[in-house]
Amino acid sequence: MEVFKKQLDHFFQEGETSTVELKDVDPLLIDQLISCFYTFQYSGLARFSKDREHQPLALNVEMYIIGDRYQLSGLKVLAKSKFSAALLHCWDKEPLTGIIRNIYGNTVSTDRALRDALLPILQEHRQTLRVNEEFKEVVRTVGDFAVDLMDAWGAPAPGVVAVMPAKKRAKIE
């Protein structure tokens, strides 16, 4: 909210006109943002265009990015929570490559919220993802993601106990 307060200060054009223009944000996302201002929720049923319904993962990423851009920490927390919940059910129903590119292209590397929510799901489903050509292309082209993925996949999958091969155990003993 601080960003909007500063914009409406009389030292800026927005303060003189009492108008804030969000030119770089989809109007349908602005509708969700305004809903969040009044209800502390957004529906998740936004439509980005007349052609297709917006998917939950992509919507929550977009709302998180808006929260970050306009310093709305409550929106970021809400969007991250909704993103994490949607990941459990939608990880294979939406094009993950676009989600990954959006997260890594529009959040700073120190902002780990969405990245840390995404990586365990990818690790859990790594056998499926390893044969996906689109996924491989994202690994090749999104450097920070590749590093994070390498770290995540270096650990055993959830519920799997790592066992050292007998030959290596013998050398250590």
Disulfide bonds with the S-S distance in Angstrom:
none
